[in-house]
Amino acid sequence: MKQYLIFLFLLLISLGVFGQSKLDSLLNLVDTTRIDTQIIDIYFQIAEQLHKTDNKQSIIYAEKGLKLSELLNDSSRIAHGNLKWGTALSNLSYYYLAMDKYIKCKEIAEAMQDSSRLGQVLNNIGNIYWFQKNYETALKFYNNALPYAKATNNQSVIIGLYLNMGLAYQYLSVQDSSEYYLNHALYMAKTNKDSVLMGLILVNKGETLLNSKEYGQLEKTLKEVQEYETILSFNVRVLLHNSFAQLYMAINQIQKAKENLEISEGLVNQSGSLFSLNAYLRVKFQYDTLTRNYPVAIETLNRILKIQESISNTEIANKIASFQAMYELQEKETEIRNLKSQNEIYTLRNRQNRLWLLVLVVVFISAATIIVIVFKSIKQKNRSIEVLNTMNQELKSHKEELTSLNEELAMNQEELYEKNQHLEKTISQLNTTQNHLFQIEKMASLGVLSRGVAHEIINPLNFINGGIALIEEAEKEDMALAQKLEIPLKMMNEGINRAVDIVRQLSAFVDQGNTRPQLANINQIIDGTLVFLNYRIDLETKLIKEYAPLPESYCFPDKIHSIVFQLLTNAIDAVKDSSGEKVIKVCTKLLKDTAGEVFEIKIYNTGEPIKPDVLPKIFDPFFTTKDANKGTGMGLTLVYNLVKEQQGDLLVQNLDQGVMFTVTLPRVEKI
């Protein structure tokens, strides 16, 4: 009896234990009008779930999936359907039919070289021989299944195979092999932290320890199993406390044995299993005998005998009821058997005329039995159809509700998306406005600073200039002094001129935009600027001018001159440090955009590209990459402000060879 409990538990592990909610969700997915692999897989999953609750229904769904697989000529799923069908038949004790399905699955799996399915089907065939107590044959199939399970690295199947082999050797009384495989299975279960398998293995090891009277080790093993008791099935927990009771009876701790038997009795009542009750009563019979409570022991023995009779009757009833569900599945097989029976009857009639009455009675009884079976089968089928119709109605209701929720969710998502777009647009506008205000505030602060610096510097420069003038007058009277002071005076004049130039740039930065626009040609303004810079362009530098014919327009010539002057100065300085070809190119165009016509001025040089971390800072005041005595950091700031004052744009970009500044200014035809 204990063997049967262990087999059922191993079968549950191999199939996987899921909740009723998963079965309901699978049934909700069934669409009987479709024929595709998804529906086939759902049928097989339902069949697998029903293995532990209703194997007759499991056969129906396995058959449906198998028929669809045959229509699609899907060999893999045909093998899978035979495997599921065979498992359900095995659960109903139809071992010869189950073996037929397993053999079909095995042949297809071998043809496809499907290691995973070969491992499963060989293991299931071994289980049939194991349950029939043919342990030697079962071991052969377990050994054949093991390489396939290892090839697919299916740890649960490998552990189950080691456990099955250990139990088979245990019932063959080969203790060394049994101990080896059980220990190996236990080690792998601990490594994979599979508490259920660990508990089952340790309970079975406990039986070996009890038989060998290793009571100390047995108690330690059972207490280790007790750590996982809450996640074990009722059947295994009954076995656990039965083992505790047997241990304490063996070491004469009668009270503890009684306590464990009471726990076991409570678990039996919760499980409602005849097999668990039978296992409990067998241990209780030992207890009653040990305590010399013979009347109770006799009563317990009678209960055991009644349960065995009940189990036998239950098995017969189950087989008869299962045959009803098998009728449609075995229709062709039944017809063949009927024809064979009729042929045998005909032969017997010819050979044994004296027994014709008896044969007629047998035929009548067989026909009556078939009619009863057919009637019950039709009744069961109608009941199943009613249940399926109810489930379909519920499915439609849930589907409509889900559709409504999906539509509402879609509307909410669309509204949320529009709000997010509006919010992102608003944030972008705020960031743009904030940056613009920050630039305006920075320029305003810089204007105040520039006025102060210009005012404070110009007065000392006037004093110095006046002093130099007095010294120059004194030089005219003393030639020796003139020769002595010629170089210092020249240096002082250059310094004053440089300081005045800085003050003039600051003044232009502060006072830009105060002049009125004049009618002028931008190409001529650029040429006039180049006149002042030609002396700085050496012979190695190539100057290219690509002017488009531009009309005269109202503009600010001085400001454009300052813009071009500063950008060309920077270009000249950049190409001086270049090791390759030295080129400066000036281009002009008249373009049209949505706002009207604009002048475009491009100044390109083949100097070194601007570093990425420097680009955002080049228009900041006093920021320069030149040496301390070569730049003030105000040039590009002045250019930026002059362009913005004329409602233009200034763009700088690194090219493959060099840097390009692009200035765009709106054309004004009249004022």
QUIMO-V91268 format. One line per field, one symbol per residue. ss: DSSP state (a for helix, b for strand, c for the rest). psi: psi as a letter, one per 40 degrees, with the letter a starting at -180 (. if undefined). burial: b if it has 24 or more other ideal C-beta (glycine too) atoms within 12 Angstrom, else e. A space follows every 10 residues. Layout:
BEGIN
ss=???
psi=???
burial=???
END
This chain:
BEGIN
ss=caaaaaaaaa aaaaacccca aaaaaaaacc ccccccaaaa aaaaaaaaaa ccccaaaaaa aaaaaaaaaa aaccaaaaaa aaaaaaaaaa acccaaaaaa aaaaaaaaaa aaccaaaaaa aaaaaaaaaa acccaaaaaa aaaaaaaaaa acccaaaaaa aaaaaaaaaa acccaaaaaa aaaaaaaaaa acccaaaaaa aaaaaaaaaa acccaaaaaa aaaaaaccaa accaaaaaaa aaaaaaaaaa cccaaaaaaa aaaaaaaaaa accaaaaaaa aaaaaaaaaa cccaaaaaaa aaaaaaaaaa aaaaaaaaaa aaaaaaaaac aaaaaaaaaa aaaaaaaaaa acaaaaaaaa aaaaaaaaaa aaaaaaaaaa aaaaaaaaaa aaaaaaaaaa aaaaaaaaaa aaaaaaaaaa aaaaaaaaaa aaaaaaaaaa aaaaaaaaaa aaaaaaaaaa aaaaaaaaaa aaaaaaacaa aaaaaaaaaa aaaaaaaaaa aaaaaaaaaa accccccbbb caaaaaaaaa aaaaaacccc cbbbbbcccc ccbbbcaaaa aaaaaaaaaa aaaaaacccc ccbbbbbbbb bbbccbbbbb bbbbbccccc caaaaccccc cccccccccc ccccaaaaaa aaaaacccbb bbbbbccbbb bbbbbbcbcc c
psi=dddddddddd dddddhhiid ddddddddeh heeigidddd ddddddddde dedgdddddd dddddddddd defgdddddd dddddddddd deegdddddd dddddddddd defgdddddd dddddddddd defgdddddd dddddddddd defgdddddd dddddddddd eefgdddddd dddddddddd defgdddddd dddddddddd defgdddddd dddddddedd eiiddddddd dddddddddd efgddddddd dddddddddd dfhddddddd dddddddddd efgddddddd dddddddddd dddddddddd dddddedddf dddddddddd dddddddddd dgdeeddddd dddddddddd dddddddddd dddddddddd dddddddddd dddddddddd dddddddddd dddddddddd dddddddddd dddddddddd dddddddddd dddddddddd dddddddhdd ddddeddddd dddddddddd dddddddddd eieeiiiihi hddddddddd deeddehide hhhhhghihh iiihagdddd dddddddddd ddddddehea hhhhhhiiih ihadeaiihh hhhiifaiih ideddeedei hehieiidee ieeedddddd dddddefaih hhihidgaih hhhhhihhdi .
burial=bbbbbbbbbb bbbbbeeeee eebeebbeeb eeeeeeeebb bbbbbbbbbb bbebbbbbbb bbbbbbbbbe eeebbbbbbb bbbbbbbbbb bbbbbebbbe bbebbbebbe eeebbbbbbb bbbbbbbbbb beeebeebbe bbbbbbebbe eeebebbbbb bbbbbbbbbb beeeeebbbe bbbbbbebbe eeebbbbbbb bbbbbbbbbb eeeebeebbe bbebbbebbe ebbbbbbbbb bbbbbbbbbb eeeeeebbeb bebbbebbee bebbbbbbbb bbbbbbbbeb eeeeeeeeeb eebbeebeee eeeeeeeeee ebbbbbbbbb eeeeeeeeee eeeebeeeee eeeeeeeebe eeeeeeeeeb eebeebbeeb eeeeeeeeee beeeeeeeee eeeeeeeeee eeeeeeeeee eeeeeeeeee eeeeeeeeee eebeebbeeb eebbeebeee beeeeeebee eeeeeeeeee eeeebeeebe eeeeebeebe ebbbbbbbbb ebeeeebeeb bbbbbbbebb eebeeebeee bebeeebeeb eebbbbbbbb bbbbbbbbbb bbbbbeebee ebbbbbbbbb eeeeeeebbb bbbbbbbeeb eeeeeeebbe bbeebeeeee ebbbbbbbbb bbbbbbebeb ebeeeeebbb bbbbbbbbee e
END
